[in-house]
Amino acid sequence: VYLCFYSCSCFKISLLFHSIHSLIISSLKVLTIKMKDTVKNHAPEEAAPKESAGKFGYGKGKTLIAAFVDPAYSWPPADGQGKNAIELQATAELLNDGEEDDNDESTTNSEREAMKMPDKPPSLRKHGIFSCCRSADLHAVSEYEQKKKQVIASRKEYKARKKSLTREKRRKNRLKNVPEGILVYSLDTTTHTIELISEPSNNTNLDTLVRSIVVASSSPSNDSSRRGIDIIGVDGRKTTFVACEQRTSISWMEAIDLMLVNNQNGEKKLLEKQNSRALALESLNQAERDQFESQYLSLAAYSNKLIRAGAIPGQKGKGSGDGGIYYSVNFQSDEGDVYEEEALESIAKRRAVIKDSWDFYRMICSLLRDRRKYDEVFRKMELDPVYAYLNSMTGLNDPVEDGTEGIEKEIGQKERKEHRKLSRTLVAEALVKQAEAALPSLVEICKALAGSLGMEEVGVGPIKDPQAAIRKADKKYKGDLYKVTDYCRALVVVKDFPSLLALLELARDSFGPLIRRVKLSTLKADNKSLQGGYRDCKINLELKDHICEIQVHLWSMWTICGIDGFRHYRHCLEYSTDTFVDPFDALEGLDRKTMAELIVMAEEAIAETPLEKLEWYQEKIILDYFAEVGLFIKHGLNEWAELTLRTLIKLRCESADIGPDHHETYVLNRYLEQVLRQLGKEKEASVVAKDILRAEKLRKSEKETAERSMWNQLLCSPSNAYEMIADPNKQEREEEEKIRKEVKASKRQWRKIRQERFSFLDSAQAQQGASR
């Protein structure tokens, strides 16, 4: 019995090991099959036929669709001519692709059967430890896995086909009810073909209608709306496409430039018009150009969707015109949903970077514009009859000549014994407490000055924050907190130079012993301004053992930036804008792709206000267009730069505050002359050059008139007249004598104005003398 039991046990053990061995062998076979399938799926299909490269040597390209103006109609359309028809079609489906139902009636029974997941084999539904050890079970598992793989592939293929059909259906639906005056065209970068895909309007001239054209070259059109593209076909036909949107013409122009860089043999060539855009593209290899094209067109399409959805900050609603509904870019590829989501995120991130760059560039344009305004205002202020007298005055404790000051500053807060053991933060806090104690006295002084002189504007405080004081001390005074003299501060705005002279005299007579410094250096003709062009006067006085500061601003300077003038100064200091002669120099060194993407951001900024609708009072949008001019010039789009500059000059001439002789008009004309010469329009450039010369002569005559007025004042004195007759060449031989006489005449003019406007100063002076 024992031997039988032993023999039976050995047999079972042997059978068990045999089963395990068979299981391992079968598992290895299945694993080998799976590995072969995996390698096969990921290996390049060398024997598979390559996709057709197209007529011009490209593989998968892009298709751009956009709305253009029918030449038989005007744009934008008048009310009642289908202006709202497109908006009614602008549903969310036009911006986002929705999910499709697998049970849609267009799905065939064979497709549903192919997408039906197979049933699991019984062996996979059991959970016994050796339930799947039989070879029959292993075969069923292998067959199940293969069918499952086929179903997944069928579902993926079905979903891609459905999405393609849905997009095509939506495209056709959009084209069913195109409003009168709109022609929708598509641009296929694979075949270089522009093709009409919508039906003509009722008044369309069918004889001249362009239904299809293969592009040979392109250039920006001189269309006044800045929405035109001149196209020359391979058959020699010339035509102009005028887009409904500015951004359409710009993005299509860029896409066509990228498309035309290679000829059908794949060799590099220049466009018919030698320009910087073509030269820049030729420096890129084919892969770089493909990447450039994909990223640029993706950004342009994404930007358009944001504009259409009203998602741009600062815009009131859906931007620009109705034609933007038809703006789209289709990539001829078969990527899946995961790729598309990742691509969208990538586009959004890149847009954020480019948007920051655009904001910075626009800020530079704004800062330099305001600096030119400050310079122009000061030039006119120098023509004031009393300026020569003011320019001859010497400030108190004011040795600085370049508008800045540092550790050499001659005044400062008193250092107290109790401060020596304190940290810098505690010292700053102690000085702030002193400023708070002195503030009421400063308020009373400002009230007295305002009551006597009738200030344009007065403001007191706030007290400087301790941390702000520490930062200023570190930046300007090598960490010396006692050199900071504006913990307690106030500002007054005076009307003109005579008012400033009256304030200085009144301050001297009223609280002269308290004055510690009068800073006039930035108002001197031979001295530099503050960073950014600003000029003012500062009076420091000691109140309750603490030095306070009164900033005296001139109204003509103050009106340029107002209370934001300090922000302008801080930004100019931070970015060293005084080193820029031209704001467009900030674009130097940028590659062509970045420049093109910056133009997309510029179009976002002006989307609500097309060029033909721009008004003279829209200062913010005018600045946006001016910044875009710089991008056009640097990008080789001089035709559009010319059109934009001419519009801006026209608006400046229409403005009551600016006019044709204003310095801003002068600057715009300088840019226009430059652009015209780059375009080879020498005659037109010469006409603009004459306007520039006339403006320069006008400036010179203004100065001569002001000088003549001062000399007339001088000749009012018989002794001075006799001196000039006796020695008429003295002015030319002795410059110092000339300046002395100018100052004398200016002082006489000041006395006359003082008697007429500030006669109360005599009584204040008399009271001051009596008190002594």
Secondary structure by P-SEA (a helix, b strand, c coil): caaaaaaaaaaaaaaaaaaaaaaaaaaaaaaaaaaaaaaaaacccccccccccccccccbbbbbbbcccccccccccccccccccccccccccccbbbbbbcccccccaaaaaaacccccccccccccccccccaaaaaaaaaaaaaaaaaaaaaaaaaaaaaaaaaaaaaaaaaccccccbbbbbbcccccbbbbcccccccccccccccccccccccccccccccbbbbbcccbbbbbbbbccaaaaaaaaaaaaaaacccccccccccccccaaaaaaaaccaaaaaaaaaaaaaaaaaaaaaaaacccccccccccccccccccccccccccaaaaaaaaaaaaaaaaaaaaaaaaaaaaaaaaaaaaaaaaaaaaaaaccaaaaaaacccccccccccccccccccccccccccccccaaaaaaaaaaaaaaaaaaaaaaaaaaaaaccccbbbbcccccaaaaaaaaaccccccccccccccbbbbbbccaaaaaaaaaaaaaaccccccbbbccccccccccccccccbbbbbbbcccbbbbbbbbbaaaaaacccaaaaaaaaaaaaccccccccccccccccaaaaaaaaaaaaaaacccccccccccaaaaaaaaaaaaaaaaaacaaaaaaaaaaaaaaaaaaccccccccaaaaaaaaaaaaaaaaacaaaaaaaaaaaaaaaaaaaaaaaaaaaaaaaaaaaccaaaaaaaaaccccccccaaaaaaaaaaaaaaaaaaaaaacccaaaaaaaaaaaac
